[in-house]
């Protein structure tokens, strides 16, 4: 019942969305919207795991905000209006003119969006890369790929190493370009880094302020709202970084921006429901390597985004790597849980046998 309650809105939105697609665009539109929904889920499964690591630190109220207001931002903001604004900035046309272009001449709109891809990839790539590096370079008690993670944690003792590595990768991507394209990629990447440091830094500050009851008022209750608000912004920026790649790739399925928004919105709804499900079921505590696998998947996605600035990388490769890493971490978690249960039984069995078996009488001649 709890799973139905968590995913109920997703199934409802999917049913209504597919019905609208069939009525407005016919069987072809229905197929396109369905494929786009599946595409979004396959590309963003690791996003759900990362979202869950943040969402479990938030109150039930902000979890509901993530599922309601957040989904409106995700569907209409990130997957419909934000691409329009990107093309508007690139072409210096008004957003209304770009919307008219997207409706009346979708090929031209897709071409402009494709031309803006280097800036999109640099912004999203640097944001995602910082998330992965901050996790992988941190000291932690649980390791999945222990030799790699212990080495990275030792290297992470160098202050601001994540920023230095991200800037190095950004420069490496930019030097392969020439002229205005190089400047565009550098500026977009620096904006992505600045956004990550600002939103992430403010959320950490207010969380710390929460724990200390810093302002002398009601303590944690007074600062929880601000901390949760910036975590909410952080989640939305994370969603934007994931969604850009899907929006650009969606034009291979459909040229209709409303079909794209509807299909990707259905997928985004399921990703959000899955995020809440992972939090409420405590899945990240039960399968401890999932968080590791998701961060490796994000690191891979970030590097692929930088590669797409210069090269064409099939969407199947991007989604396949992410799914493979998540699946591998899940299976490793299952093996660990089985091993731990077996060890617990091995420890408990001798004590149980000792209680059940009476001591032997000494032998006498």
C-alpha positions in Angstrom: 0.0 0.0 0.0 2.8 2.4 0.9 4.5 1.7 -2.5 1.1 2.5 -4.3 0.8 5.7 -2.3 4.3 6.7 -3.3 4.0 5.8 -7.0 0.2 6.5 -7.3 0.7 10.0 -8.7 3.3 8.7 -11.2 1.0 6.1 -12.5 -1.9 8.6 -12.6 0.2 11.2 -14.5 1.4 8.5 -16.9 -2.1 7.3 -17.7 -3.4 10.8 -18.3 -0.2 11.8 -20.3 -0.4 8.8 -22.6 -4.1 9.4 -23.1 -3.5 13.0 -24.1 -0.7 11.9 -26.4 -3.0 9.5 -28.1 -5.8 12.0 -28.5 -3.7 14.9 -29.7 -0.9 13.2 -31.8 -2.3 9.7 -32.5 -0.5 6.4 -32.1 2.8 7.9 -33.3 2.7 10.6 -30.6 1.8 8.0 -28.0 4.8 5.9 -29.0 7.2 8.9 -28.9 6.0 10.0 -25.4 6.3 6.4 -24.0 9.8 6.0 -25.4 10.8 9.4 -24.0 9.5 8.4 -20.6 11.5 5.2 -20.6 14.6 7.1 -21.9 14.4 9.6 -19.0 14.1 6.8 -16.4 17.1 4.9 -17.8 19.2 8.0 -18.0 18.3 9.3 -14.5 18.2 6.2 -12.3 21.4 7.2 -10.6 19.9 10.6 -10.2 17.2 9.0 -8.0 19.9 7.4 -5.7 21.8 10.7 -5.3 18.5 12.6 -4.7 17.7 10.1 -2.0 21.0 10.8 -0.1 19.9 14.4 0.1 16.2 14.0 0.5 16.6 11.8 3.6 18.1 14.7 5.4 14.9 16.8 4.8 11.6 16.9 6.7 8.4 15.2 5.4 7.2 18.7 4.4 10.1 19.3 2.1 9.8 15.7 0.7 6.3 16.6 -0.3 7.5 19.9 -1.8 10.0 17.8 -3.8 7.2 15.7 -5.2 4.7 18.5 -5.9 6.4 21.9 -6.5 9.6 20.1 -7.5 7.9 18.1 -10.2 6.3 21.2 -11.7 9.8 22.8 -11.8 11.2 19.7 -13.3 8.7 19.3 -16.1 7.9 22.9 -17.1 11.0 24.6 -15.8 13.9 22.2 -16.6 12.5 20.3 -19.6 10.4 23.0 -21.4 11.3 26.6 -20.4 15.0 26.2 -19.6 15.9 24.9 -23.1 13.9 27.8 -24.5 15.9 30.3 -22.4 19.2 28.6 -23.4 18.4 29.0 -27.1 17.1 32.5 -26.5 20.5 33.4 -24.9 22.4 31.7 -27.8 20.4 33.3 -30.6 19.6 36.6 -28.8 16.0 36.2 -29.7 13.2 36.8 -27.2 11.8 33.6 -25.4 8.5 34.2 -27.2 10.2 34.1 -30.6 12.1 31.0 -29.6 8.9 29.3 -28.5 7.3 30.2 -31.9 10.3 28.7 -33.6 10.1 25.5 -31.6 6.4 25.1 -32.6 6.6 26.3 -36.2 10.1 25.2 -37.1 11.3 22.5 -34.7 14.2 21.5 -37.0 15.7 25.0 -36.6 15.0 25.0 -32.9 16.7 21.6 -32.5 19.7 22.9 -34.5 20.0 26.0 -32.2 19.8 23.8 -29.2 22.4 21.5 -30.6 24.7 24.5 -31.2 24.2 25.4 -27.5 25.2 21.9 -26.4 28.8 22.7 -25.5 27.8 25.3 -23.0 25.1 23.0 -21.6 27.5 20.1 -21.3 30.2 22.3 -19.6 27.7 23.7 -17.1 26.1 20.3 -16.3 29.3 18.4 -16.5 31.2 20.5 -13.9 28.2 20.5 -11.5 27.9 16.7 -11.7 31.7 16.2 -11.5 31.9 18.2 -8.3 29.2 16.1 -6.7 31.1 12.9 -7.6 34.5 14.2 -6.5 33.2 15.6 -3.2 31.9 12.1 -2.4 34.9 10.0 -3.8 37.6 12.2 -2.2 36.0 12.1 1.3 37.0 9.8 4.2 34.4 7.2 4.9 34.0 3.9 6.9 32.4 1.8 4.2 34.2 1.2 0.9 32.9 -0.5 -2.2 36.0 -0.5 -4.5 38.3 -0.3 -1.5 41.8 0.2 -3.1 40.5 3.0 -5.3 38.4 4.7 -2.7 41.2 4.6 0.0 43.6 6.1 -2.5 41.2 8.8 -3.4 40.4 9.6 0.2 44.1 10.0 1.0 44.4 12.3 -2.0 41.3 14.2 -0.8 43.2 15.4 2.2 44.7 18.0 -0.1 42.4 21.1 0.4 40.2 22.0 -2.6 41.5 19.0 -4.7 38.0 18.5 -6.1 37.9 22.1 -7.4 41.4 21.8 -8.9 40.5 18.5 -10.7 37.3 19.9 -12.0 39.0 23.0 -13.3 41.7 20.9 -14.9 39.1 18.7 -16.7 37.3 21.9 -17.9 40.5 23.4 -19.3 41.3 20.1 -21.0 37.9 20.1 -22.7 38.2 23.8 -23.6 41.6 23.7 -25.2 40.3 21.2 -27.9 38.1 24.1 -29.2 38.9 27.3 -30.9 37.7 30.9 -30.7 34.3 31.7 -29.3 33.5 28.1 -28.6 36.4 27.8 -26.2 35.3 31.0 -24.3 31.7 29.8 -24.1 32.7 26.4 -22.6 35.0 28.1 -20.1 32.4 30.6 -19.0 29.6 28.0 -18.8 31.9 25.6 -16.8 32.9 28.3 -14.4 29.2 29.3 -13.9 28.4 25.7 -13.2 31.3 25.5 -10.6 30.1 28.8 -9.0 26.5 27.5 -8.8 27.6 24.3 -7.1 29.8 26.0 -4.6 27.2 28.7 -3.8 24.2 26.4 -3.4 26.1 23.6 -1.8 27.9 25.9 0.5 24.8 27.7 1.7 23.0 24.4 2.4 25.9 23.1 4.4 26.2 26.4 6.3 22.5 26.3 7.3 22.6 22.6 8.2 25.6 23.3 10.5 23.7 26.3 11.9 20.7 24.1 12.5 22.7 21.6 14.5 24.2 24.3 16.7 21.0 26.2 17.2 23.1 29.2 16.1 20.8 32.3 16.2 19.7 32.0 19.8 16.0 31.6 18.7 14.1 28.4 18.8 17.2 26.6 17.7 17.0 24.0 15.0 13.4 24.8 14.1 14.4 28.3 13.2 17.0 27.3 10.7 15.6 24.1 9.4 13.6 25.9 6.8 16.5 27.7 5.3 18.7 24.6 5.3 15.9 22.6 3.6 15.3 25.4 1.1 18.8 25.4 -0.1 18.9 21.6 -0.2 15.8 21.9 -2.3 17.6 24.3 -4.7 20.5 21.9 -4.7 18.2 19.0 -5.8 16.7 21.2 -8.5 20.1 22.1 -9.9 21.1 18.5 -9.8 18.0 17.6 -11.7 18.8 20.3 -14.3 22.3 18.9 -14.8 20.8 15.5 -15.5 17.9 16.8 -17.6 20.0 18.8 -20.2 21.4 15.6 -21.7 18.0 14.0 -22.0 16.4 17.1 -23.5 19.1 17.4 -26.2 19.0 13.6 -26.9 15.2 13.6 -27.0 15.2 15.3 -30.4 16.4 12.0 -31.9 12.9 10.6 -30.8 10.6 13.6 -31.5 10.9 17.1 -32.8 7.8 18.3 -30.9 8.8 20.1 -27.7 5.5 19.4 -26.1 5.9 15.6 -26.7 9.4 15.9 -25.3 8.2 17.8 -22.2 5.4 15.3 -21.6 7.5 12.2 -22.1 10.5 13.4 -20.1 8.1 14.8 -17.4 6.5 11.3 -17.0 10.0 9.9 -16.5 10.9 12.7 -14.1 7.8 11.9 -12.1 8.8 8.3 -11.7 12.4 9.3 -10.7 11.0 11.5 -8.0 8.6 8.8 -6.7 11.5 6.3 -6.7 13.6 8.8 -4.8 11.0 9.1 -2.0 10.5 5.3 -2.0 14.3 4.8 -1.5 14.2 7.2 1.4 11.1 5.8 3.1 12.2 2.2 2.8 15.7 3.0 4.0 17.1 1.3 0.9 20.4 3.2 1.1 21.0 1.9 4.6 20.1 -1.7 3.6 22.2 -1.7 0.4 25.2 0.4 1.4 27.1 0.3 -1.9 24.2 1.9 -3.9 25.4 5.4 -3.0 28.9 4.5 -4.2 27.6 3.1 -7.5 25.5 6.2 -8.1 28.5 8.6 -7.6 30.6 6.5 -9.9 27.8 6.7 -12.4 27.6 10.5 -12.0 31.4 10.8 -12.5 31.1 8.8 -15.7 28.1 10.9 -16.9 30.1 14.1 -16.2 33.1 12.9 -18.2 30.8 11.8 -21.0 29.2 15.3 -21.0 32.7 16.8 -21.5 33.4 14.3 -24.3 30.2 15.3 -26.0 31.5 18.8 -26.4 33.7 17.5 -29.1 32.5 14.0 -30.0 29.1 12.3 -30.5 28.4 9.7 -27.7 25.3 7.5 -28.2 22.7 7.8 -25.5 22.7 4.0 -25.1 26.3 4.3 -23.9 25.5 7.0 -21.4 22.5 5.2 -19.9 24.2 1.7 -20.1 27.2 2.8 -18.0 25.0 4.3 -15.4 22.6 1.3 -15.1 25.6 -1.1 -15.1 27.3 0.7 -12.2 24.1 0.9 -10.2 23.3 -2.8 -10.8 26.9 -3.8 -9.8 26.7 -1.8 -6.6 23.3 -3.3 -5.8 24.6 -6.9 -6.3 27.7 -6.1 -4.3 25.4 -4.9 -1.5 23.4 -8.2 -1.6 26.6 -10.2 -1.4 27.8 -8.1 1.6 24.4 -8.5 3.4 24.5 -12.3 2.8 28.1 -12.5 4.1 27.2 -10.4 7.2 24.2 -12.6 8.0 26.3 -15.8 7.5 28.9 -14.3 9.9 26.2 -13.5 12.5 24.9 -17.0 12.3 28.4 -18.5 12.7 29.0 -16.4 15.8 25.6 -17.3 17.3 25.6 -21.0 16.5 28.3 -22.1 19.0 26.6 -20.3 21.8 23.3 -21.8 20.9 24.8 -25.3 20.8 26.4 -24.7 24.1 23.0 -23.9 25.6 21.2 -26.8 24.0 23.9 -29.5 24.7 24.4 -30.7 28.3 27.9 -31.0 29.5 29.4 -34.5 29.3 30.0 -36.4 32.4 33.7 -37.2 33.1 34.6 -40.7 32.2 35.4 -43.0 35.1 37.1 -46.4 35.0 
